[in-house]
């Protein structure tokens, strides 16, 4: 059969069209002002004769991809003439578009070509509109009602993201292939996710404006269970802090341990650019679509779109926002927030849908962690008072049956159905736990992060970091120990260790037992427990390290002389009681024998034989420790806690009473101290951690019982110690101290292009210590007291703070390789003391977003 030329052309074009439709058409590019060459954010870009499109980001970029056959690209933006451009179907292509400004009238808001081309706040209708939104905030937020109630449904998800076929086919996952049947491709565009955690909560919430009161009653709670492997309660607390409520009507929004300025904050026009992009008509209502972007892309700000009413209330009815890719925020590859509001009783607008999602990971294109929190609200009751008793009690109360609701309850009460992958996550987790390889993998993770290895179901060995260390007194030191697990007993924990020093050839040991007085573990909040322990151990006088142990291998490396130590024999009894309002108290008894070791001696000035000395100092003490941390949140691990929020102050009051003659006690004295700490957020300037402490000792005591101020001769930066002070350098019987650490979060570095790419952050600190030593506790005035320590040549190394305060400060860089903080520390006072460092570099490991 013969073909005419016309038929051949038609056949060729048909084949071309088929080939084009069988391949994806990818169009990327930048939209800019034709005259100023400035990027145009929030322009609408779409394929002609289709509903498929997108909007440009804060720097005018866009990407569109389709498998359908389109030949033309169109761009629309208020204030500019429509733009169209031919494209090649089935190809990956870059098309940059230059829009021409035009004058246009929109709903009493005039946008002229001059204001459209050059952004400024003056005479800018978008800025005038956002200022009206700011002026009407008080009347639009739900807190404007005197009373309100609603039902709340919350769903928190946790998944592995960007699961590739290569990853699935790894040999290590041969026994886990059934897991990958649960991949979800709807959560992240183009990135399959594997759900591993799901929690649902249904609760009733109520609010009263005056006197202010809030209360939430949990009716149902359902969580995927990893009991025995992951602490679900601790993970819940961490996830709730990570995905906490976001109120756009607040000036500052705390998120991922940082503060962001809200796009409707009073000062938002100073930090944001606003653009009117469209009008929307829904029924009889009309809205303005307002885009917003940061003026500085690296600042802690949002970018996105909001819908604003034109009925005179200037309320936000919908907002979608994210953070810029240039922001100095660790681990976050993608972050989105979506909220919708509805008008209630012709008064305020209430939040009805709240969604927060984030994709975390070490680098782009790699596997990460996807988290999503979705909350919906319904059944509102407004301005209906309740009796006072209905607002009393705990802020959150959980019904006794909340954790045991049948499936029928969830089917009936969920505000929206679960997806297929969400429904199957419960059964999938049960299947995972039955695979032996899963348990082995988690054992390795626990060993790396917690330092403990499960030897039997009843015993964990560790911590790993203390197995080997060294110091001037013991030389090389080996240690082995561990603790019982919940399988042994949930209400009783046994722990202990043995250690041996090859230089002093002495054994050290510890044994302890803790009993829970409630139905919880001895570590689970709120704790009610009794603990008994006995220990023989070495110690540097005055050192009480935070969260770490002295025989940690990393602390074996120290600067300067370090030969004055103690052998301690200590019996301890503690009764700890914590309350749900985060008030706690500890009653204790301690019998303590301190034996001088190394270059430390207990010599008194009234000795006739100056070669003789006392060997032991023994005390018996009763103590009371009261701690109040209102609204404290923390990650509760199996055996430890990690604070996850610092917005509220923490108060700690300690009282110690020494009893002479009781069980060998040699002195009567009282020691009282008070510590107050708080984090202060300063919006774009970062935040400050401030701690104030004061203490006083009543009675006459030798220097080992004075306040020996916490020094640090390691090369690690310690937050609660003086990093250029020598061990035993200062003692006081009354003192006050101030510690300030301020983190700028890259406020200055983000303005410098090279440093902005490195994502370094600035930190400064100051530590000031005032103290004194009363005459009755000064060995120069009291011959019955031990002499203050000296060098072998008789040069004093221990001093009081009578003349002036001890002061040190530092400037540093954090977020180096996302994990490290490096400080240059300078000492400003007492520079004539022997063997001190006036300047030093200190390093600290730090995890932060």
Secondary structure as GFF3:
##gff-version 3
##sequence-region A 1 849
A	DSSP	alpha_helix	5	21	.	.	.	ID=ss1
A	DSSP	beta_strand	25	33	.	.	.	ID=ss2
A	DSSP	beta_strand	44	47	.	.	.	ID=ss3
A	DSSP	beta_strand	53	55	.	.	.	ID=ss4
A	DSSP	beta_strand	61	66	.	.	.	ID=ss5
A	DSSP	beta_strand	72	76	.	.	.	ID=ss6
A	DSSP	beta_strand	83	86	.	.	.	ID=ss7
A	DSSP	beta_strand	92	94	.	.	.	ID=ss8
A	DSSP	beta_strand	97	99	.	.	.	ID=ss9
A	DSSP	beta_strand	104	106	.	.	.	ID=ss10
A	DSSP	beta_strand	109	111	.	.	.	ID=ss11
A	DSSP	alpha_helix	113	117	.	.	.	ID=ss12
A	DSSP	alpha_helix	125	135	.	.	.	ID=ss13
A	DSSP	alpha_helix	137	140	.	.	.	ID=ss14
A	DSSP	three_ten_helix	142	144	.	.	.	ID=ss15
A	DSSP	beta_strand	147	161	.	.	.	ID=ss16
A	DSSP	alpha_helix	165	168	.	.	.	ID=ss17
A	DSSP	three_ten_helix	171	182	.	.	.	ID=ss18
A	DSSP	beta_strand	183	188	.	.	.	ID=ss19
A	DSSP	beta_strand	191	208	.	.	.	ID=ss20
A	DSSP	beta_strand	213	223	.	.	.	ID=ss21
A	DSSP	alpha_helix	232	242	.	.	.	ID=ss22
A	DSSP	beta_strand	252	255	.	.	.	ID=ss23
A	DSSP	beta_strand	258	261	.	.	.	ID=ss24
A	DSSP	alpha_helix	268	271	.	.	.	ID=ss25
A	DSSP	beta_strand	272	282	.	.	.	ID=ss26
A	DSSP	beta_strand	285	294	.	.	.	ID=ss27
A	DSSP	beta_strand	303	309	.	.	.	ID=ss28
A	DSSP	beta_strand	316	322	.	.	.	ID=ss29
A	DSSP	beta_strand	332	344	.	.	.	ID=ss30
A	DSSP	beta_strand	348	360	.	.	.	ID=ss31
A	DSSP	beta_strand	368	382	.	.	.	ID=ss32
A	DSSP	three_ten_helix	388	391	.	.	.	ID=ss33
A	DSSP	beta_strand	396	398	.	.	.	ID=ss34
A	DSSP	three_ten_helix	402	404	.	.	.	ID=ss35
A	DSSP	alpha_helix	407	413	.	.	.	ID=ss36
A	DSSP	alpha_helix	420	433	.	.	.	ID=ss37
A	DSSP	alpha_helix	436	450	.	.	.	ID=ss38
A	DSSP	beta_strand	452	456	.	.	.	ID=ss39
A	DSSP	beta_strand	459	462	.	.	.	ID=ss40
A	DSSP	three_ten_helix	464	466	.	.	.	ID=ss41
A	DSSP	beta_strand	468	471	.	.	.	ID=ss42
A	DSSP	beta_strand	475	484	.	.	.	ID=ss43
A	DSSP	beta_strand	492	501	.	.	.	ID=ss44
A	DSSP	beta_strand	506	516	.	.	.	ID=ss45
A	DSSP	beta_strand	528	539	.	.	.	ID=ss46
A	DSSP	three_ten_helix	553	556	.	.	.	ID=ss47
A	DSSP	beta_strand	564	578	.	.	.	ID=ss48
A	DSSP	beta_strand	583	598	.	.	.	ID=ss49
A	DSSP	beta_strand	616	628	.	.	.	ID=ss50
A	DSSP	beta_strand	634	636	.	.	.	ID=ss51
A	DSSP	beta_strand	641	643	.	.	.	ID=ss52
A	DSSP	beta_strand	650	658	.	.	.	ID=ss53
A	DSSP	three_ten_helix	662	664	.	.	.	ID=ss54
A	DSSP	beta_strand	669	681	.	.	.	ID=ss55
A	DSSP	three_ten_helix	683	685	.	.	.	ID=ss56
A	DSSP	beta_strand	687	698	.	.	.	ID=ss57
A	DSSP	three_ten_helix	703	705	.	.	.	ID=ss58
A	DSSP	beta_strand	707	708	.	.	.	ID=ss59
A	DSSP	beta_strand	731	732	.	.	.	ID=ss60
A	DSSP	beta_strand	734	743	.	.	.	ID=ss61
A	DSSP	three_ten_helix	749	751	.	.	.	ID=ss62
A	DSSP	alpha_helix	753	758	.	.	.	ID=ss63
A	DSSP	beta_strand	761	772	.	.	.	ID=ss64
A	DSSP	three_ten_helix	775	777	.	.	.	ID=ss65
A	DSSP	beta_strand	806	816	.	.	.	ID=ss66
A	DSSP	beta_strand	820	827	.	.	.	ID=ss67
A	DSSP	beta_strand	839	845	.	.	.	ID=ss68
###
